[in-house]
Amino acid sequence: MKSEEIRRDDYSVVETKDKEEMQKKEAEDSDALENVLYHAGGMGLYQKLLFLSMLPVGYFFVFIYFGQMFITATPQQHWCHVPELAHLDLKTRRNLSVPRVGDGWAQCAVYAANWSHVLHDMQPPVPATPTVPCKHGWDFLLGDIPYHTVVSERGWVCEYAGYAPLAQTIYFVGALVGGILFGWMADRFGRVPVLVVLEYVEPKYRTLLVSMSTALFFGTGALLLPWIAYFIADWRKFLWITSLPLALMAFAPFVVPESARWLASRGKVNRAVKVLRTLEKVNGTKIPQQVMDDFIVSATQTKETNESLIDLFKIGPLRNMIIYMVVIYMACAMMFDGLVRMSEGLGLDFFVTFTLASVTEIPSVTIVAIVLDRWGRRNLTIVPTVLAGALTIIAGFLPKGVPQVALAIASRFMINMSYTAIVQWSAELVPTGARASGSALIHVSGYIATMMSPFIVYSERVWSPLPLLILGGTALVASSFALLLPETMGRPMPQTMDEGERFVRSHTVCGKAEDKDDFKYEKSDALFT
């Protein structure tokens, strides 16, 4: 192939006449497994069965992630409990003991009155009567939340209101530890189901697979969950019903095959070939022997590689890449989680608002499935994130009610699109040896961000627009980091750190060379240390 080398700054630019031929050869040399998948059927019966295996995973994730919101929801109408009035009905107790505040009732103060006199006259004290903080707990009107929650049972309101966001944050500490532990285990001992399914399909089907599994399994689970909580109306039973099915995941190793890519990277070539032959049999296809031989040779040459996340951080471009992805993912996770938690305080019914916001999952993710392989991961991260940030900031200055809810739902729609694109983008960027632990690191960073979101929502007590302004501003700033990441659309996933480094060096923008239609860039090492 005729080429001309041109020195430009610290780059060596090699002009090529046939980029498609070059990329095809590069893909075949760097990832023989992609060629095997092409001949075995990139989205046959085998992959469809793997896709269906994601259904319980999606539902379980929804139940565990969002379930804690329904056991820590705060009934909006609550007042100080007065033991002397306990024999009266709830509204009568409120009318006799609680001072009026505007159009409502004080929630953290009660009249310092002689309750024997109040009971005798059945009239509330005069408004000038001194008040005192609640001493005997609170009475809750179970209207907006039709059942007792942890908050109402333990009195986590008024001066104890910070306990609920603290409990939610502690929940994510568990997710943080689990993400680190199981991400490391997945790279060390075998893949987790979502990565297995992603690795067994051709690149052109990965968008459809990731997006539709999110829309169908995560989206429908989010639609069902609030009404499961509503009709069970008991937070303890709700926990049992949504948690016990997780035991089914113990059978996952017997249903979901191990990743052939991971097996090959660990030198277990025979096991990888066995899995691929099973794929071939189920799909009713025939892998040419030469193609399989090429895969075996490629896998044998990289036998027993022990690349890990630590090795990734030793390489400048890969280290920068994962840091940028962490920043973007944290912002999107914080905004997604914050908007979900604010469903309770936007002025409309909690269960209805949560459901309406969850409805956005299916259309937003479906749009991503349609356009992600046309517009690219980078564009579908930047544009929706910027729009979500802008809409959220505008919503912060609107009064509570329908207008604010409408903009919050529109923001949720946009951030769903970004989130879906990022989940696939991150898995495609990290080399095989560190894919599970690298993806886990990115997701763990999201958990760190979501640990902050309950307190961001709690900041509404300081200034009503503050939570939405924090969420929107963070999203706007973080979206710019996507410009520093390489586009992975239509490209094979890197197997080794060297492949990952070459890919990141060759396909980024904003001060780093981007792979143009007619040029291949070979960058100076000095720029990436």
C-alpha positions in Angstrom: 0.0 0.0 0.0 1.5 3.3 -1.1 2.0 5.8 1.7 3.8 9.1 2.4 5.1 9.9 5.8 4.6 13.5 6.9 6.1 15.0 10.1 3.6 17.3 11.8 4.3 18.5 15.4 5.0 15.3 17.4 2.9 13.1 15.1 3.9 10.8 12.3 1.0 10.8 9.7 0.8 7.9 7.3 -1.5 8.6 4.3 -3.4 5.5 3.0 -5.5 5.0 -0.1 -7.7 2.3 1.3 -8.7 2.8 4.9 -11.3 0.0 4.9 -8.8 -2.6 3.8 -6.3 -1.4 6.4 -9.0 -1.6 9.2 -10.1 -5.0 8.1 -6.6 -6.4 8.2 -6.0 -4.7 11.5 -9.2 -6.3 12.9 -8.3 -9.8 11.6 -4.8 -9.6 13.0 -5.7 -8.1 16.4 -8.9 -10.1 17.1 -9.4 -13.4 15.5 -12.3 -14.1 17.7 -14.4 -11.4 15.9 -13.8 -13.4 12.7 -15.0 -16.6 14.4 -18.1 -14.9 15.7 -18.9 -13.6 12.2 -18.8 -17.1 10.7 -20.6 -18.7 13.7 -23.5 -16.2 13.5 -23.1 -12.9 15.2 -26.6 -12.9 16.5 -28.0 -16.4 16.1 -30.1 -18.6 18.4 -27.2 -19.0 20.9 -26.8 -15.2 21.4 -30.6 -14.8 21.6 -30.7 -17.4 24.4 -27.9 -15.5 26.2 -29.9 -12.3 25.7 -32.9 -13.9 27.4 -30.7 -14.9 30.3 -30.3 -11.2 31.1 -33.9 -10.9 32.0 -33.5 -11.9 35.7 -30.3 -9.9 36.0 -32.1 -6.8 34.8 -35.1 -7.3 37.2 -32.9 -8.1 40.2 -30.7 -5.0 39.6 -33.9 -2.8 39.5 -35.3 -4.5 42.7 -32.1 -4.0 44.7 -31.1 -0.6 43.3 -34.4 1.1 43.6 -36.0 -1.0 46.3 -34.3 0.9 49.1 -36.1 4.1 48.0 -39.5 2.5 48.7 -38.6 1.4 52.2 -37.1 4.8 53.2 -39.8 7.0 51.6 -41.0 9.8 53.9 -44.7 10.4 54.2 -45.0 14.1 53.6 -47.7 14.8 56.2 -46.5 14.2 59.7 -46.8 16.0 63.0 -45.7 15.7 66.7 -47.3 12.9 68.6 -49.0 13.9 71.9 -49.6 10.8 74.1 -52.5 12.5 75.9 -54.4 12.8 72.7 -53.6 9.3 71.4 -57.2 8.1 71.7 -58.4 10.6 69.2 -58.3 10.2 65.4 -55.2 11.5 63.6 -56.7 14.6 62.1 -58.3 15.7 65.3 -55.0 15.2 67.2 -53.3 17.4 64.6 -56.0 20.1 64.7 -55.8 20.3 68.5 -52.0 20.2 69.0 -50.1 21.5 66.0 -49.7 25.2 65.0 -50.6 26.3 61.5 -47.7 27.3 59.2 -48.9 29.0 56.0 -51.3 26.7 54.2 -50.0 23.6 56.2 -49.1 22.5 59.6 -45.8 22.6 61.6 -44.1 19.2 61.4 -41.4 19.6 64.0 -43.1 21.6 66.8 -46.2 21.3 69.0 -48.0 23.6 71.4 -46.7 23.6 75.0 -50.3 23.4 76.3 -52.2 21.8 79.2 -53.7 18.9 77.3 -56.3 18.3 80.0 -57.8 21.7 79.3 -57.5 21.1 75.5 -59.4 17.8 75.9 -62.1 19.4 78.1 -62.7 22.3 75.6 -61.9 20.3 72.4 -60.4 23.6 71.1 -56.8 24.2 70.1 -54.6 26.6 72.1 -54.5 30.2 70.9 -51.9 30.9 68.2 -49.8 32.9 70.6 -49.2 29.8 72.7 -45.5 28.8 72.9 -44.3 25.8 71.0 -41.7 23.1 71.8 -39.9 20.5 69.6 -41.5 17.0 69.3 -40.6 14.9 72.4 -42.7 11.8 71.9 -42.2 11.0 68.2 -44.5 11.8 65.3 -47.8 10.8 63.8 -47.8 10.1 60.1 -50.8 10.4 57.7 -50.3 7.5 55.3 -51.7 9.2 52.2 -48.9 9.8 49.7 -47.1 6.7 51.1 -49.8 4.2 51.9 -47.7 2.1 54.3 -45.3 2.5 57.2 -41.7 2.8 56.1 -38.4 2.7 58.0 -38.6 6.5 58.2 -42.1 6.5 59.8 -41.4 3.6 62.1 -38.1 5.1 63.4 -39.1 8.8 63.3 -36.4 9.8 60.8 -37.8 13.3 60.3 -37.1 16.8 61.5 -33.7 16.7 63.4 -33.4 13.1 62.4 -34.1 13.6 58.7 -30.5 13.1 57.8 -30.7 9.4 58.8 -32.5 8.4 55.6 -29.9 9.7 53.2 -27.2 8.3 55.4 -28.8 4.9 55.3 -29.1 5.1 51.5 -25.4 6.1 51.3 -24.4 3.1 53.5 -26.3 0.9 51.1 -24.1 2.1 48.3 -21.0 1.3 50.4 -22.0 -2.3 50.0 -22.4 -1.8 46.3 -18.9 -0.2 46.2 -17.2 -3.1 48.0 -19.1 -5.6 45.9 -18.3 -3.9 42.6 -14.5 -3.9 43.4 -14.5 -7.5 44.7 -16.6 -9.1 42.0 -14.9 -7.0 39.2 -11.6 -8.4 40.3 -13.0 -11.9 40.6 -14.5 -11.7 37.1 -11.1 -11.0 35.6 -9.4 -13.5 37.8 -11.9 -16.4 37.8 -14.4 -15.8 35.0 -16.8 -13.3 33.5 -20.0 -11.9 34.8 -23.1 -12.6 32.7 -23.5 -9.1 31.2 -19.9 -9.1 29.8 -20.3 -12.7 28.6 -23.3 -11.8 26.5 -21.6 -8.7 25.1 -18.5 -10.6 24.1 -20.3 -13.3 22.1 -21.9 -11.0 19.6 -20.5 -9.2 16.6 -19.7 -5.5 17.0 -22.7 -4.5 14.9 -25.1 -6.2 17.2 -23.6 -5.0 20.5 -25.6 -1.8 20.5 -28.9 -3.7 19.9 -28.0 -6.2 22.6 -27.1 -3.7 25.3 -29.8 -1.2 24.5 -32.7 -3.6 24.2 -31.7 -5.6 27.3 -31.8 -2.3 29.2 -35.1 -1.2 27.7 -36.9 -4.6 28.1 -35.5 -5.9 31.4 -34.4 -2.8 33.3 -37.2 -0.6 32.0 -40.1 -3.0 32.6 -38.6 -3.8 36.0 -38.6 -0.1 37.0 -42.2 0.2 35.8 -43.3 -2.7 38.0 -41.4 -2.0 41.2 -43.4 1.0 42.6 -46.6 -0.9 42.2 -45.2 -4.0 43.8 -44.3 -1.8 46.8 -47.7 0.0 46.7 -49.8 -3.2 46.7 -47.7 -5.1 49.2 -47.8 -2.1 51.5 -45.4 -3.6 54.0 -41.7 -2.7 53.7 -40.5 -6.0 55.3 -42.6 -8.2 53.0 -41.5 -6.0 50.1 -37.8 -6.7 50.9 -38.4 -10.5 51.2 -40.3 -10.7 47.9 -37.8 -8.6 45.9 -34.7 -10.2 47.5 -35.3 -13.9 47.7 -35.3 -14.4 43.8 -31.7 -13.4 43.9 -30.9 -16.9 45.0 -31.5 -17.9 41.3 -28.2 -16.3 40.4 -26.4 -19.3 42.1 -27.4 -21.3 39.0 -25.9 -18.7 36.5 -22.6 -20.6 36.1 -24.5 -23.6 34.9 -26.5 -21.7 32.4 -24.3 -18.9 31.1 -21.1 -20.1 29.3 -17.7 -18.7 30.2 -16.2 -16.0 27.9 -14.1 -17.6 25.1 -12.2 -14.3 25.0 -11.3 -14.5 28.7 -10.5 -18.2 28.4 -8.1 -17.5 25.5 -6.4 -14.6 27.4 -5.8 -17.0 30.3 -4.3 -19.7 28.1 -7.3 -22.0 28.3 -7.6 -22.4 24.5 -9.2 -25.8 24.5 -12.0 -24.7 26.7 -12.5 -21.6 24.5 -12.7 -23.8 21.4 -15.2 -26.1 23.1 -17.5 -23.1 23.9 -17.2 -21.8 20.3 -18.1 -25.3 18.9 -21.2 -25.2 21.1 -22.1 -21.8 19.7 -21.6 -23.2 16.2 -23.8 -26.2 16.9 -26.7 -24.2 18.5 -26.6 -21.6 15.7 -26.6 -24.3 13.0 -23.6 -22.7 11.3 -20.1 -23.9 10.2 -16.9 -22.1 11.2 -14.2 -22.6 8.5 -11.4 -24.6 9.9 -8.9 -22.0 8.8 -10.8 -19.4 10.8 -10.7 -21.6 13.9 -7.0 -22.3 13.3 -6.3 -18.6 13.1 -8.1 -18.1 16.4 -6.2 -21.0 18.1 -2.8 -19.6 16.8 -3.7 -16.1 18.0 -4.8 -17.4 21.4 -1.8 -19.5 21.8 0.5 -16.6 21.0 -1.0 -14.6 23.8 -1.2 -17.6 26.1 -1.3 -17.1 29.9 -1.3 -13.4 29.8 -2.0 -12.0 33.2 -2.8 -8.4 32.3 -4.8 -6.6 35.0 -6.2 -3.2 35.9 -2.9 -2.4 37.5 -1.1 -2.9 34.2 -3.7 -0.6 32.5 -2.9 2.2 34.9 0.8 1.9 34.0 0.0 3.0 30.5 -0.6 6.7 30.1 -3.2 6.7 27.3 -5.2 3.9 28.9 -4.9 5.5 32.4 -6.2 8.8 31.0 -9.0 7.0 29.1 -10.4 5.3 32.2 -10.1 8.5 34.3 -12.1 10.4 31.7 -14.7 7.7 31.5 -14.9 7.6 35.3 -15.6 11.4 35.4 -18.4 11.1 32.8 -19.9 8.0 34.4 -19.9 9.6 37.8 -21.8 12.7 36.6 -24.4 10.6 34.7 -24.8 8.2 37.6 -25.2 11.1 40.1 -27.8 12.8 37.8 -29.7 9.7 37.1 -29.9 8.7 40.8 -30.6 12.2 41.9 -33.5 12.6 39.5 -34.9 9.3 40.6 -34.7 10.3 44.3 -36.3 13.6 43.6 -39.5 11.8 42.4 -40.6 11.9 46.0 -40.4 15.7 46.4 -41.5 17.2 43.1 -45.0 17.9 44.3 -46.9 15.0 42.7 -47.7 11.5 43.7 -44.4 9.6 44.4 -45.5 6.3 42.7 -47.0 8.0 39.7 -44.0 10.3 39.2 -41.6 7.4 39.6 -43.6 5.4 37.0 -43.7 8.3 34.5 -40.0 8.8 34.8 -39.4 5.1 34.3 -41.5 5.1 31.2 -38.7 7.1 29.6 -36.4 4.1 29.9 -37.9 2.1 27.0 -38.2 4.9 24.3 -34.9 6.5 25.2 -33.0 3.2 25.1 -34.7 2.2 21.9 -33.6 5.4 20.2 -30.0 4.6 21.3 -30.3 1.2 19.8 -31.4 2.7 16.5 -28.9 5.5 16.2 -25.8 4.5 18.3 -24.1 2.7 15.4 -24.9 5.7 13.1 -24.1 8.6 15.3 -21.4 7.0 17.5 -20.9 6.6 21.3 -19.2 9.9 21.7 -22.0 12.0 20.1 -24.7 10.1 22.0 -22.9 10.8 25.3 -22.2 14.5 24.8 -25.4 15.7 23.3 -27.9 14.1 25.6 -25.8 14.9 28.7 -25.6 18.6 27.8 -29.4 18.7 27.1 -30.1 16.9 30.4 -27.9 19.3 32.3 -29.6 22.4 30.7 -33.1 21.1 31.3 -32.3 20.2 34.9 -31.0 23.7 35.6 -34.1 25.3 34.1 -36.3 22.9 36.2 -34.6 24.2 39.3 -36.1 27.6 38.9 -39.6 26.4 38.2 -42.3 25.9 41.0 -43.0 22.4 42.2 -45.7 20.7 40.2 -46.4 19.7 36.7 -43.9 22.0 34.9 -41.0 21.0 37.1 -41.9 17.3 36.9 -42.2 17.6 33.0 -38.7 19.0 32.7 -37.3 16.5 35.3 -38.8 13.6 33.2 -37.3 15.1 30.0 -33.9 15.3 31.8 -34.3 11.7 32.9 -35.0 10.8 29.2 -31.8 12.4 28.1 -29.6 11.0 30.8 -31.0 7.5 30.1 -29.6 7.8 26.6 -26.2 8.9 27.8 -26.2 6.1 30.4 -27.0 3.5 27.9 -24.3 4.7 25.5 -21.7 4.9 28.3 -22.4 1.3 29.5 -21.5 0.0 26.0 -18.7 2.4 25.4 -16.9 1.6 28.6 -17.0 -2.2 27.9 -15.7 -1.6 24.4 -12.8 0.6 25.5 -11.2 -1.6 28.2 -8.9 -4.4 26.9 -9.9 -8.0 27.6 -7.5 -8.7 30.4 -8.9 -5.9 32.5 -12.4 -5.6 31.0 -14.4 -6.9 34.0 -12.3 -5.1 36.6 -12.1 -1.9 34.5 -15.8 -1.9 33.9 -16.3 -2.6 37.6 -14.1 0.4 38.4 -16.2 2.6 36.2 -19.4 1.3 37.8 -17.9 1.6 41.3 -17.2 5.3 40.5 -20.8 5.6 39.7 -21.7 4.1 43.2 -19.4 6.7 44.8 -21.4 9.4 43.0 -24.7 7.9 44.0 -23.5 7.8 47.6 -23.5 11.6 47.4 -26.8 12.0 45.6 -29.0 11.4 48.7 -27.3 14.4 50.4 -27.6 16.4 47.2 -31.3 15.9 47.3 -31.3 16.7 51.0 -29.7 20.0 50.2 -33.2 21.2 49.1 -33.7 22.1 52.8 -31.0 24.8 52.3 -32.4 26.2 49.0 -35.1 24.6 46.9 -33.4 24.8 43.5 -29.9 23.7 44.8 -30.2 19.9 44.1 -31.2 20.4 40.5 -28.5 23.1 40.0 -25.8 20.8 41.3 -26.9 17.9 39.2 -27.3 20.0 36.0 -24.0 21.9 36.4 -22.1 18.7 37.1 -23.5 17.1 33.9 -22.5 20.1 31.8 -18.9 20.1 33.0 -18.5 16.3 32.7 -19.8 16.1 29.2 -16.7 17.8 27.8 -14.5 14.9 28.9 -16.2 12.7 26.3 -14.2 14.6 23.6 -11.1 13.1 25.0 -12.2 9.5 24.5 -11.9 7.4 21.3 -14.9 6.4 19.3 -15.5 2.6 19.2 -18.3 2.4 16.7 -17.8 -0.6 14.4 -14.4 -1.5 15.8 -13.3 -4.8 17.5 -12.8 -4.7 21.2 -9.0 -4.6 22.2 -7.7 -7.9 23.6 -4.3 -6.7 25.0 -3.0 -3.6 26.6 -0.9 -2.9 23.5 -3.9 -3.0 21.3 -5.8 -0.8 23.7 -3.0 1.7 23.8 -2.7 1.8 20.0 -6.4 2.3 19.7 -6.6 5.1 22.2 -3.7 6.9 20.6 -5.2 6.7 17.1 -8.8 7.6 17.6 -9.2 10.6 20.0 -9.8 14.3 19.4 -9.1 17.6 21.2 -5.4 17.8 21.0 -4.9 14.1 20.2 -5.0 12.7 16.8 -8.3 11.3 15.4 -8.4 8.6 12.7 -9.5 10.5 9.6 -10.8 9.0 6.4 -7.5 9.2 4.7 -4.9 9.2 7.5 -3.4 6.9 10.1 -1.6 8.7 13.0 1.3 7.3 14.9 1.8 9.5 17.9 4.9 10.4 19.9 5.2 8.6 23.2 6.2 11.8 25.0 2.7 13.2 24.7 1.0 10.4 26.7 3.3 9.8 29.7 
